[in-house]
Amino acid sequence: MNIKGLVGIGIALSAGLACEAAMAGVSVGVNLGVPVAPVYAAPVYVAPAPVYEAPPPPPPPPVVYQPAPVVVAPAPAIVVGWHGDRYWDGYRYWGRRDWYAHHGGYGYRHW
């Protein structure tokens, strides 16, 4: 086939397709009126109303454990005075020799 024949077939095909597209029509219809039920209407079946079940009860609240109260025993009272071989003056413990050396009493000799 020569090139002129192919071009001719292409033009003919294009023209044929263009004609088909040109022949396509668009129609618009407007209907006015009230629909009327026919006399021989069949009975209408309606679905039964849905049955709702009660929702499940809410879950119980979480268990909260309260710790036992902490009982703090009162600290033993420290009395100012001699405790064995040490003396408490309210600030620190003194050894017997240190106490007498610092306060210069009870026959303590300074060396």
C-alpha positions in Angstrom: 0.0 0.0 0.0 1.1 3.4 -0.7 1.1 6.3 1.7 -1.6 8.1 -0.2 -4.0 5.2 0.3 -3.3 5.1 4.0 -3.9 8.8 4.3 -7.2 8.5 2.4 -8.4 5.7 4.7 -7.5 7.7 7.7 -9.5 10.7 6.5 -12.5 8.6 5.6 -12.4 7.0 9.0 -12.1 10.3 10.8 -15.1 11.7 8.8 -17.2 8.7 9.7 -16.5 9.0 13.4 -17.2 12.8 13.3 -20.6 12.1 11.7 -21.5 9.6 14.4 -20.6 12.2 17.0 -22.6 14.9 15.2 -25.7 12.6 15.1 -25.7 12.1 18.8 -28.6 14.1 20.3 -29.4 15.4 23.7 -33.0 15.4 24.9 -34.4 17.1 28.0 -37.8 16.1 29.3 -39.8 17.8 32.0 -42.6 15.9 33.7 -45.2 17.7 35.9 -47.9 16.0 37.8 -48.9 14.0 40.9 -48.2 10.3 40.8 -51.4 8.3 41.4 -51.4 4.9 42.9 -52.9 2.3 40.7 -56.2 0.7 41.7 -54.7 -2.8 41.8 -51.9 -1.8 44.3 -50.4 -4.7 46.1 -50.3 -4.7 49.9 -47.3 -2.9 51.4 -45.1 -4.7 53.7 -43.2 -2.7 56.4 -40.2 -4.0 58.2 -40.9 -4.5 62.0 -39.5 -1.9 64.3 -36.1 -2.7 65.6 -35.9 -4.2 69.1 -33.2 -2.7 71.2 -31.6 -4.6 74.1 -30.6 -2.9 77.3 -27.0 -1.9 77.3 -24.7 -4.1 79.4 -24.1 -2.9 83.0 -21.0 -0.7 83.4 -17.9 -2.5 84.7 -17.3 -2.3 88.5 -15.0 0.5 89.6 -11.4 -0.4 90.1 -10.3 -1.6 93.5 -8.2 1.0 95.3 -6.1 -0.2 98.1 -5.3 2.3 100.8 -2.0 1.7 102.5 -2.0 1.0 106.2 -1.3 4.1 108.3 2.3 4.4 109.4 2.6 4.7 113.1 5.8 6.5 114.1 6.9 5.8 117.7 7.9 8.9 119.5 11.6 9.3 119.9 12.9 8.6 123.4 13.5 11.7 125.4 17.2 12.4 126.2 17.6 13.8 129.6 20.5 16.2 130.3 22.9 14.5 132.7 25.0 11.5 133.1 24.4 8.5 130.8 26.7 5.7 131.9 30.2 7.2 131.6 29.2 10.1 129.3 27.5 13.4 130.1 24.9 15.0 127.8 24.7 18.7 128.1 22.1 19.2 125.5 24.5 19.7 122.6 27.1 16.9 122.8 28.2 13.9 124.8 31.2 14.5 127.0 33.5 11.7 128.3 33.9 11.8 132.1 37.6 12.9 131.9 36.7 15.6 129.3 33.8 16.9 131.3 35.9 17.3 134.4 38.8 18.7 132.5 36.6 21.3 130.8 34.7 22.3 133.8 37.5 21.9 136.3 35.7 20.0 139.0 35.7 16.9 141.2 39.4 16.8 142.0 40.6 16.7 138.4 44.2 17.8 138.1 45.4 19.6 135.1 48.8 18.1 134.0 
